[in-house]
Amino acid sequence: MPELPEVEVCRLGISPHVIAQEVSEVIIRNGSLRWPIPDEVRTVVGLSVINVERRAKYLLLRFSTGTLLLHLGMSGTIRVIEQDTPVAKHDHFDLVFKHGKSLRLNDPRRFGAVLWLANDEDELGLLSKLGPEPLSDDFAEGYLFSKAKNRNVPIKTFLMNNHVVVGVGNIYANEALFQAGILPIAKAKDIDEQRMNSLTTIIKKVLSAAIAQGGTTLKDFTQADGRPGYFAQSLMVYGRAGEECVTCQTTLQEIRQSNRSSVFCPSCQQD
């Protein structure tokens, strides 16, 4: 599924096209997504987008009366298109603007979301219980170590817990742990503060590099303008099980953790 860098690239891609633009129409072709699309989303007609923000993997379009919350689910894309662009299969939702562009959500698996937070009230609690953003000052040295005390769970599982820190999905957890030299099965509580602080810095570096390079090229993701991301070529372990480690040429191994693939180097990564 699109991870934090992909969603951030999407935010950067759509922002120039929709900020300060007035909505002229809301089109719901299929409202049966992860949650039913509420009729209240139509209340944005006649309003202009104040800002486009991201929280974890959610896109937030701010209006004067509330926030339109969008999520890409497992395989969704959001693109800025001309209004007369032919409708394709799985094009479930359009936000049409007066200046001739539309924001279109395509979601083959329908695990995405389009919700309306009136007056920014988060009734479903989707945002209120999230951990800090990994690229923010709240995610600093000492934070992971303090949260990991007595946590008898694998470090990879710990990092992917959105209550601990948001947006460190499977791809980038694999990459960060490799660069930090930590096995994905190592217990969070057993990692000392120095290594945790190093891991914090590496997570920031890995995510920042992914955003800068346009997001990871996955078959289900394209940028807002339709171009794929360009970060997959830089992945050191994810998707490379059975290949040689880029550092020591040891064969990379793969295990399953919580039904997710974990790829690691048994030589470079230690408990």
N, C-alpha and C positions, 0 to 999 in steps of 0.2 A: 504494500500500500504506500501511497505517497507519505514520506516522512517530513519532519520539520523543515529541512532545507528546501524540499520541493514545494511545500506550502508557502514558505517565505518567498521563493522565486515567483510563485503564482501571485502573491500579494504585490510584489514589486512590478510584475508585468501588467496587472489590471489597473493599478492605482492611477496612472496618468490618464487613463481613458474614462474613468468613472467619477473621480473626485470632482465635486462642484457641478456635476451633471444631474439634470432633473429626470426622474423616472416618468415615462409616459404610459407604460403598460406593464403588467405582470402576467406572464403566461405560465400556467401549470398544466402540463400535458399528462403527467402521472404523479400524483401526490403521495403515492405509497412508497416512501423511502424508509429509512430506519425508523423514523417517526413520521406520521402523516404531516404533510405540509399544511400548516394552518391557514385558514382564509385571511387571518390578520396580516399576512405578508402583503396583501393587496393595498393596505393602508399607506404604503410608501409612494403610491402614485401621486404625482404632484410635488413630491419632496426631492431634495437634492442630497447626494452623498456628501457627508461632511469629511469623512476619512475612511481609509481602509486599514484595518489593523489585523494582527494575528495573535492568538493566544493558544499555545501548544499547536495542535494541528487544525484549529478552527480559524476560519476567516471571518472577520467582523466588519460589516459595512455599517458605519455609524450614520444615523439620521437624527433629526431634531427630536423625534418622538420615541426613539428606541434603536435597536440594533438588529440587523439581519444577520443571522449566524449561518454560515455555510461550512459543510464538512465534505471532503472528497471520498470518504469511505475507503473501500479496498481498491477501487480502480477508477474513480471518478476524475473528470477533468473539468475545469472552468476556463472558458475562452472568451475573449472579446472578438465579436464578429460583426459583420454588416447585418442589418436587420433582415435583408432579403436572402440571407444564406439559407439554402434548403435544409429542412429539418431531417436529421439522421436518426437512425434507430438509437434508442436510449437517451435522446435529448428530452429531458424531463421538465426542465425549468428555464425560463428566460426572464431576465430583467431588462426591459426595453427602455432606452433613453431617447430623449428628444433630439439629440445631436446625430442620430442615425445609427448608433451602435447598440449592440445587445450583449449582455453577459449571459452566457449559456452554460448550463450544467448538463454534462453527459455522464451517466452512471449506470454501466451495464449490470452491476450486481445489486444496485439499489441499497447499498449500505451507507450511503451518504446522508446528508441532512440539510434541510432548509427550514430554519425556525425563526420566529419573531420574538425578540425580547423587548416587550413594551416597557418603556421607561428604564430599559437596561436591567430589568428584573429577571434573574436567572432561576426561574421556577423549577427547572429540572436539575439544578445543581451541577450543570456541566462544566462550569468555569470556577465556581467558588471553592472547590476542594482540590484544585490543581496545585502542584508544587511550583517552585520558581522556574523561570525561563533560564535555560542553560547559558545563554549569551548575556544575561543580565548581571548586575553587581550583586544580586542576592545569591547567585550561585558562585560562591567564592571559596578560597582555601579554608578548610575547617568544616565546611558545611556537610560534605558527604561523610566525613569521618564521624561527625556527631550523630548523623542519622543512622549510620551503620552499626552503632553499638548494640550488641545483643541480637543483631539480625542474622539468624541462622539460615540465610537463603543464599543461593549463588549470586555472585556479584553482577552477572549479566541480568538476572531476574530483578535484582535490586535497582539497577540503572533504568530498567524499562518500566518501573512503577511510576505512573504519572503523579502519584502523591508525594514521591520523593523529588523528582525533577521531570519536567515535561519534555517531550520531543526527542528523547534518546531512543529511537526505535531500533529495530533489529539490525539493519545494515550498519548504522553508525555505532551501535554498541559493540558489534564485532570489530570494527575498525579501531575504535578507541582502546579497547582492551588489548588488541595486538600491539598497538604503538606504546601502550603503557607496560607491556610485558606481563600481563596478568591473565591467568587462565579464566575462562568464563565460568568454570565450575567452582572456583575458589569462593569460600564463604565470605560474605561481606564483612562480618564481624572480625575476621582474622587479618584483614588488610590494615597495615599500620598507617598512621596519619600522613607520613611523608609520601607514601605511594598513592594514597587517596588524593592528596593535593596535586600530585603529578597527573593523576587521572583526570581531575577537574580541569586542569590546564589543557590537556590533550583533547578532551571532549569539546571544549570551546574551539580549539584549533581545527579539529576535524569538521565540525558543523560549519564554521566560518568558511573553510575551504570549499565545502560542498555548495554553499550559497553563492560564493564568488564564481564558481565554475558552472553555475546554472542548474544545479540539482542533478541527481543521479539519473542516468539513462536507463529507465525501466520500460518494459513493453507497454505498461499501462499509463505512463506519464508523459505528458508534453507540457511545455511552457504555455503561458497564456496566449502567445502568438502562434502556437502550433509547433515551434521548434523543440526538439528534444533537449534534455539537459546534457552536460558534457563531463560529468564527474566519474562515471562508471569506469573509465579507463584508468583512474587513479586508485581504485579499490585494491587493497593489499591482501585481504583474506576473503571477504564476502564473495560467495559464488565461485571460489577457487579451490574447493576441496579436491585433494588428489594431485594438485599442482605443487611446484616447488615454492618454498618461502622466498620472498624477495630479498630477505636479509641473509639467511643461512643455508638455503637450498634444501632444507628438510621438507619432507612431504607434509603438506597441510592436512589436518584431520578434521572430520565433521562429526558432531553429535547433535542430538535433538534435546532442546530444553523448552519446556512448555509449548511443545509442538512447533518450535521455531528452530531454524538451522543455526548452529554455532560452529564456525570454522576458526581454527586456531593452529598455531605452530607449537608443537610439544617441546621444541627446543628453546624458542625465544620467550615463550610465556610460561611463567612459573606460578605456583601457589603463593 
